[in-house]
Amino acid sequence: MSGSGLAPSLESGTALLKLIRFSHTLFALPYAIVGALLGAAAHGGLSNVPWISLVLVVVCMVAARTAAMTFNRLVDRKFDASNPRTRGRPSVTGEVPVRTMVFLIAVSTVVFVAASISLNPLCGKLSLIALTVILGYSYMKRVSALCHLVLGGALGLAPIGAYLAVGGAWDGGTLGIIALGAAVMAWTAGFDVIYSCQDVEHDRSLGLHSIPANWGISRALVFARVFHALVPLLLTMAALLLDLGAVFHFGTFVVALLLIHEHRLVKPDDLSQVDRAFFNVNILISAVVLVTSLADLAFEGRL
């Protein structure tokens, strides 16, 4: 790909999708949909929610994630170039030039803020705070091993933001949706710790921080288990506060089993199954939460 102009870069849709790992949108998007469904249920059902609000929730989700991933690839180019696992990324090889990444970040950011303002005044005001979190994550590895929690917080905003997008205000479901966001945060932090185990030596050589780099792989996997042990507890808390029923609780049980399976795939001396644990299992977890939330609300006649 030529780096001489913006147009040639934009023509390569494959390189752009590879850059932002568009398939990973499946991690967070289901939680945004769940947040929107819960918001609708709290306000009389989907019939009382303008269809454009649901469309804008998806637009916000995709735009925010595109901005965050592209920004991460842009600012981490130097680190990615020295890492055998990431040196083939389009941001490093030049398939997607710097000017294209800057353009994509700018467009995605504008779309996210504009869509948030279009939803309601509260979402408009909170959009800048959300951007600070999702973009700020990219610098956290430079200063703190808490980077996993910041990434978790970024994804945890998805159900909260979608809930507010539909309702337009904090209400009786606030604590419940925050508990759901916290569950997403703990889930994300746990699998990000597992994923970071692949880069321990590289991160240490460059002075980058992560739980695996700071405390070693064995201890890092203990941290990941602790984070993931919190997920079923927080999902149960969310269910109780949001008045969700047996179907959602069954989904929480399945999520717990999937998390146990995820941790059985990864061992301190064998990281060969990290990609399988990271992508396949976590996609299933997102799907289970979405399907059981939808089924529970539909069964209870709340949609």
Beta strands, then each sheet from edge to edge (+ up, - down):
end
